[in-house]
Amino acid sequence: MELLSPLSRVHEVDPLIDAGATELFAGVLTPEWKKAFSTLVASNRRETTISNFPTLKELEEAVGRAHERKVPVHLTLNLSFYTSRQHERVGRLMDSAAGLGIDGFLIADLPTMLRCRQEYPDIAVHVSTIAPSFNRSTLQFYTDIGAARAVLPRHVALEEVTGLAKDTPLDIEVFVLNNPCPNVDGFCTFTHGVHEATASRVGRFGRALRHSHWAIALARHAPAGLLGLARKLPGLIPPPCMLAYDIDVVAVGGLALESVAASRAHVSANMRPKTSVDCGACSLRTLLNAGVKAIKIDGRTNDTTRKIKDVRYLAALLELARDDGITDAELCRRTRERFQEEYSGVCVDRSCYYREFVPR
């Protein structure tokens, strides 16, 4: 099973691989793209400078370093759609990335997938979670157009994940750490880059602060009132999906969707504070035995310290999951202990990717 780590700066390559990452994924947000389209619409679904390599030259250096360590690097080009002007620019990015030796592309829209298969048949296409695959028919469709791997949506239940992984024509990848959302990624039209686009310098600083390992550690001990005030500052204001918007519920086939709507409207009141960590590590052995090809860490925006911590945490637990001498109960107990040691927290229902493992 591969362990995918987010990557956003050259200096992160070696420490992430040393921590246990076996694959890396990254994005690039060049000055030319920002000048043409701003950060409201990036070439990928992390529309902020700190989430991406700022130049192709730096991405090339990172790819070179990773290849020296025999570790592949995949590039995200995963908006759900591009305008004709944007699609032309994405094509140029693909050409440049292919030239510098990128190993795979994470793609969501069909035109970009087809272009990659036609122009670069030796470079893998990974279907992004932005193009949600909920069933075998969808996975077969992507297989038929040449995809090698699909990243399943975060909302697919563990039983469904294992079922798909055991009987699927392409490799399966799943998220197991950080940032699940009540909204389905592939159906979401919110943007993460609004603060940087409207207040570039302050917005960048605020985003960096929100994802700083040290700032989050301090925030765990801050009064709730102080955190509330901080979230009103420029760059620290929650993204649009966290606004207290309302949803009108409709009936589908006689089933009212009140509970779904309740989880997605007024999200800020329903989600845990961002000082906590979302985790699905208790499921690693189940995913491993099902034949899941790769587990993925969300967090290209996170600082280097946090990225390394996340990789080290999952790499150690993967070793335990592979040890047949450790029972499932013992594995879960040691996973929770390791979680508490690393993140100074305890497993809770609302922060678990796969709640089947939460003690009742």
C-alpha positions as CSV (number, residue, x, y, z in Angstrom):
1,M,0.0,0.0,0.0
2,E,1.3,3.4,-1.0
3,L,1.4,6.4,1.4
4,L,0.7,9.7,-0.4
5,S,1.9,12.9,1.1
6,P,1.0,16.4,0.1
7,L,3.9,18.5,-1.1
8,S,4.2,22.2,-1.8
9,R,7.9,23.2,-1.4
10,V,11.2,21.8,-2.6
11,H,12.7,21.6,0.9
12,E,9.9,19.2,2.0
13,V,10.8,16.4,-0.4
14,D,13.6,14.7,1.6
15,P,12.0,14.9,5.1
16,L,8.7,13.6,3.8
17,I,10.3,10.6,2.2
18,D,12.5,10.1,5.3
19,A,9.2,10.1,7.3
20,G,7.8,7.3,5.2
21,A,6.0,8.8,2.2
22,T,6.2,6.5,-0.9
23,E,4.4,8.9,-3.3
24,L,4.0,12.7,-3.4
25,F,1.3,14.9,-4.9
26,A,1.5,18.6,-5.6
27,G,0.0,21.5,-7.4
28,V,1.4,24.5,-9.2
29,L,0.0,28.1,-9.3
30,T,2.2,30.1,-11.5
31,P,2.4,34.0,-11.7
32,E,1.1,33.7,-15.3
33,W,-2.0,31.8,-14.2
34,K,-2.7,34.2,-11.3
35,K,-2.4,37.2,-13.5
36,A,-4.9,35.7,-16.0
37,F,-7.4,34.2,-13.6
38,S,-6.5,35.2,-10.0
39,T,-6.6,32.6,-7.2
40,L,-10.4,32.4,-7.3
41,V,-9.9,29.9,-10.1
42,A,-6.6,28.0,-9.9
43,S,-5.5,25.1,-12.1
44,N,-6.5,22.8,-9.2
45,R,-8.8,22.6,-6.2
46,R,-6.4,24.3,-3.8
47,E,-6.6,27.9,-4.9
48,T,-4.0,29.4,-2.6
49,T,-0.3,30.2,-3.0
50,I,0.8,28.3,0.0
51,S,-0.9,25.2,-1.3
52,N,1.1,25.1,-4.5
53,F,4.5,25.4,-6.0
54,P,4.9,29.0,-7.2
55,T,6.9,28.1,-10.4
56,L,7.4,25.2,-12.7
57,K,11.2,25.5,-12.1
58,E,10.7,24.7,-8.4
59,L,8.3,21.8,-9.2
60,E,11.0,20.5,-11.5
61,E,13.6,20.6,-8.7
62,A,11.2,18.8,-6.4
63,V,10.5,16.1,-8.9
64,G,14.2,15.6,-9.6
65,R,14.9,15.2,-5.9
66,A,12.0,12.8,-5.4
67,H,13.2,10.7,-8.4
68,E,16.6,10.5,-6.9
69,R,14.9,8.7,-4.0
70,K,12.8,6.5,-6.4
71,V,9.6,8.2,-5.3
72,P,7.0,9.3,-7.9
73,V,5.3,12.7,-7.9
74,H,1.8,13.4,-9.2
75,L,0.4,16.8,-10.3
76,T,-3.1,18.0,-9.5
77,L,-5.0,19.4,-12.5
78,N,-8.4,18.8,-10.9
79,L,-11.0,21.4,-11.4
80,S,-14.3,19.9,-12.3
81,F,-14.3,22.0,-15.5
82,Y,-12.2,24.7,-17.3
83,T,-13.2,27.5,-19.7
84,S,-11.7,27.3,-23.2
85,R,-9.0,29.8,-22.1
86,Q,-8.3,27.9,-19.0
87,H,-8.2,24.6,-20.8
88,E,-5.6,26.0,-23.1
89,R,-3.4,27.0,-20.1
90,V,-4.0,23.7,-18.4
91,G,-2.7,22.0,-21.6
92,R,0.4,24.1,-21.4
93,L,0.9,23.1,-17.8
94,M,0.5,19.5,-18.7
95,D,3.1,19.8,-21.5
96,S,5.5,21.4,-19.1
97,A,5.0,18.9,-16.3
98,A,5.4,16.0,-18.7
99,G,8.6,17.5,-19.9
100,L,10.0,17.8,-16.4
101,G,9.2,14.1,-15.6
102,I,6.0,14.1,-13.6
103,D,4.7,10.6,-13.0
104,G,1.0,11.1,-13.0
105,F,-1.8,13.6,-13.2
106,L,-4.8,13.9,-10.8
107,I,-7.6,15.0,-13.1
108,A,-11.3,15.6,-12.7
109,D,-12.6,16.8,-16.1
110,L,-12.9,14.5,-19.2
111,P,-11.3,16.7,-21.8
112,T,-8.1,16.9,-19.7
113,M,-8.1,13.2,-19.1
114,L,-8.5,12.4,-22.8
115,R,-5.8,14.9,-23.7
116,C,-3.4,13.2,-21.3
117,R,-4.2,9.7,-22.6
118,Q,-3.7,10.9,-26.2
119,E,-0.6,13.0,-25.8
120,Y,1.1,11.2,-22.9
121,P,0.1,7.6,-22.8
122,D,3.0,6.7,-20.5
123,I,1.9,9.1,-17.7
124,A,-0.7,7.8,-15.4
125,V,-4.1,9.4,-15.0
126,H,-5.6,9.3,-11.5
127,V,-9.2,10.2,-11.3
128,S,-9.6,12.9,-8.7
129,T,-12.2,12.8,-5.9
130,I,-13.5,16.0,-7.7
131,A,-14.9,13.5,-10.2
132,P,-16.7,11.4,-7.7
133,S,-16.7,7.6,-8.2
134,F,-19.4,5.9,-6.1
135,N,-19.8,2.6,-7.9
136,R,-18.3,0.0,-10.2
137,S,-19.9,1.4,-13.3
138,T,-18.2,4.7,-12.9
139,L,-14.9,3.0,-12.2
140,Q,-15.3,0.9,-15.3
141,F,-16.0,4.1,-17.4
142,Y,-12.8,5.7,-16.2
143,T,-10.9,2.5,-16.8
144,D,-12.2,2.4,-20.4
145,I,-10.7,5.8,-21.1
146,G,-7.4,4.8,-19.7
147,A,-7.3,5.8,-16.0
148,A,-5.0,3.9,-13.8
149,R,-6.3,4.9,-10.3
150,A,-9.4,6.5,-8.8
151,V,-9.5,8.5,-5.6
152,L,-12.8,7.7,-3.9
153,P,-15.0,10.4,-2.4
154,R,-14.6,10.9,1.4
155,H,-18.3,10.0,1.8
156,V,-18.0,6.4,0.6
157,A,-18.5,4.1,3.6
158,L,-15.8,1.7,4.6
159,E,-17.9,-1.4,3.6
160,E,-18.3,0.2,0.2
161,V,-14.6,1.0,-0.1
162,T,-13.6,-2.5,0.6
163,G,-16.2,-3.9,-1.8
164,L,-15.0,-1.7,-4.6
165,A,-11.4,-2.3,-4.0
166,K,-11.8,-6.1,-4.1
167,D,-13.7,-6.1,-7.4
168,T,-12.5,-3.2,-9.5
169,P,-10.7,-2.8,-12.8
170,L,-8.4,0.0,-11.6
171,D,-6.5,0.9,-8.4
172,I,-8.3,2.5,-5.5
173,E,-7.0,5.4,-3.4
174,V,-8.7,6.8,-0.3
175,F,-8.1,9.7,2.1
176,V,-7.4,8.7,5.8
177,L,-6.2,11.9,7.4
178,N,-7.3,15.6,7.7
179,N,-10.2,17.7,6.4
180,P,-13.3,15.6,5.6
181,C,-16.2,17.9,4.7
182,P,-20.0,17.5,4.9
183,N,-20.1,18.6,1.2
184,V,-19.3,16.1,-1.6
185,D,-16.1,17.4,-3.2
186,G,-17.3,16.6,-6.7
187,F,-20.5,18.5,-6.3
188,C,-19.1,21.5,-4.4
189,T,-18.8,24.9,-6.2
190,F,-17.3,26.8,-3.3
191,T,-13.8,28.3,-3.7
192,H,-10.9,28.2,-1.1
193,G,-9.0,31.1,-2.7
194,V,-11.4,34.0,-2.1
195,H,-9.4,35.6,0.7
196,E,-6.1,35.7,-1.2
197,A,-7.9,37.0,-4.3
198,T,-9.6,39.9,-2.5
199,A,-6.7,40.7,0.0
200,S,-3.6,39.1,-1.4
201,R,-1.0,39.8,1.3
202,V,-3.3,39.6,4.3
203,G,-5.1,36.6,2.9
204,R,-1.9,34.6,2.3
205,F,-0.7,35.4,5.8
206,G,-4.0,34.4,7.3
207,R,-4.2,31.1,5.4
208,A,-0.6,30.3,6.5
209,L,-1.4,31.0,10.1
210,R,-4.6,28.9,10.0
211,H,-2.5,25.9,8.8
212,S,0.6,26.5,10.9
213,H,1.5,23.5,13.2
214,W,2.5,25.9,16.0
215,A,-0.5,28.2,15.6
216,I,-2.9,25.2,15.8
217,A,-1.1,23.9,18.9
218,L,-1.5,27.3,20.6
219,A,-5.1,27.5,19.5
220,R,-6.0,24.3,21.4
221,H,-5.4,26.2,24.6
222,A,-7.0,29.5,23.6
223,P,-10.4,30.5,25.0
224,A,-13.3,29.9,22.6
225,G,-14.2,33.6,22.6
226,L,-10.7,34.6,21.5
227,L,-10.8,32.0,18.7
228,G,-14.2,33.4,17.6
229,L,-12.7,36.9,17.4
230,A,-9.7,35.7,15.5
231,R,-11.9,34.1,12.8
232,K,-13.3,37.6,12.0
233,L,-9.9,38.9,11.0
234,P,-8.9,39.2,7.3
235,G,-7.4,35.9,6.1
236,L,-8.8,34.0,9.1
237,I,-12.5,34.3,8.1
238,P,-13.8,30.8,7.3
239,P,-14.3,30.0,3.6
240,P,-17.7,30.5,2.0
241,C,-18.9,27.0,2.8
242,M,-18.7,27.9,6.5
243,L,-21.1,30.8,6.2
244,A,-24.5,30.4,7.9
245,Y,-26.5,29.9,4.7
246,D,-29.8,28.2,4.5
247,I,-31.0,25.3,2.4
248,D,-34.5,24.6,1.2
249,V,-35.3,20.9,1.6
250,V,-37.0,19.1,-1.2
251,A,-38.4,15.5,-1.2
252,V,-36.8,12.9,-3.5
253,G,-38.7,9.8,-4.0
254,G,-40.7,10.5,-0.9
255,L,-37.6,10.8,1.3
256,A,-37.1,14.3,2.8
257,L,-33.4,15.3,3.0
258,E,-33.6,17.3,6.3
259,S,-30.8,15.5,7.9
260,V,-28.5,16.0,5.0
261,A,-29.4,19.6,4.7
262,A,-28.8,20.1,8.4
263,S,-25.2,18.8,8.1
264,R,-24.4,21.2,5.2
265,A,-26.1,24.4,6.2
266,H,-24.6,26.3,9.1
267,V,-21.6,24.1,8.7
268,S,-19.5,26.2,11.1
269,A,-21.8,25.2,14.0
270,N,-21.8,21.5,13.1
271,M,-18.2,20.9,12.4
272,R,-15.5,20.5,15.0
273,P,-13.0,23.3,15.6
274,K,-10.1,23.2,13.1
275,T,-7.7,22.7,16.0
276,S,-8.7,19.0,15.9
277,V,-7.4,16.3,13.5
278,D,-9.6,14.1,11.4
279,C,-8.4,10.6,11.1
280,G,-9.2,7.1,9.7
281,A,-6.1,5.3,10.8
282,C,-8.0,2.5,12.6
283,S,-9.2,1.3,9.2
284,L,-5.6,0.8,7.8
285,R,-5.6,-3.0,8.2
286,T,-9.1,-3.3,6.7
287,L,-8.1,-1.2,3.7
288,L,-4.8,-3.1,3.3
289,N,-6.5,-6.5,3.3
290,A,-9.1,-5.2,0.8
291,G,-6.4,-4.4,-1.7
292,V,-6.6,-0.6,-1.6
293,K,-3.6,0.7,-3.5
294,A,-2.9,3.9,-1.7
295,I,-3.9,6.0,1.3
296,K,-3.7,9.7,1.1
297,I,-3.1,12.6,3.5
298,D,-5.0,15.8,2.8
299,G,-3.1,19.0,3.6
300,R,-1.1,20.7,0.8
301,T,-1.8,23.9,2.8
302,N,-0.3,22.6,6.0
303,D,3.1,23.7,7.1
304,T,6.1,21.4,6.7
305,T,6.2,20.3,10.4
306,R,2.6,19.2,10.2
307,K,3.1,17.3,6.9
308,I,6.1,15.4,8.4
309,K,4.1,14.6,11.5
310,D,1.2,13.2,9.5
311,V,3.4,11.0,7.3
312,R,5.4,9.7,10.3
313,Y,2.2,8.9,12.1
314,L,0.6,6.9,9.3
315,A,3.8,5.2,8.3
316,A,4.3,3.8,11.8
317,L,0.7,2.6,11.9
318,L,1.0,0.9,8.5
319,E,3.9,-1.1,9.9
320,L,1.7,-2.2,12.8
321,A,-1.2,-3.0,10.4
322,R,1.1,-5.3,8.4
323,D,2.1,-7.3,11.5
324,D,-0.2,-10.3,11.7
325,G,1.0,-10.9,15.3
326,I,-1.0,-7.9,16.4
327,T,-4.8,-8.5,16.9
328,D,-7.3,-6.1,15.5
329,A,-8.3,-5.0,19.0
330,E,-4.7,-4.4,20.0
331,L,-4.1,-2.5,16.7
332,C,-7.0,-0.1,17.3
333,R,-5.9,0.5,20.9
334,R,-2.3,1.3,19.8
335,T,-3.6,3.5,17.0
336,R,-5.6,5.6,19.5
337,E,-2.7,5.8,21.8
338,R,-0.4,7.0,19.0
339,F,-3.1,9.5,17.9
340,Q,-3.2,10.9,21.4
341,E,0.6,11.1,21.5
342,E,1.0,12.8,18.2
343,Y,-2.0,15.2,18.2
344,S,-2.8,15.7,21.9
345,G,-6.4,14.5,21.3
346,V,-8.7,11.6,21.6
347,C,-10.8,9.8,19.0
348,V,-14.3,11.3,18.7
349,D,-17.2,10.4,16.4
350,R,-17.3,13.7,14.5
351,S,-13.5,13.6,13.7
352,C,-13.4,10.0,12.4
353,Y,-13.3,9.1,8.7
354,Y,-14.8,5.7,9.3
355,R,-17.0,5.7,12.3
356,E,-17.4,2.0,12.4
357,F,-14.2,2.0,14.5
358,V,-15.3,4.6,17.1
359,P,-16.0,2.9,20.5
360,R,-19.7,3.1,21.4
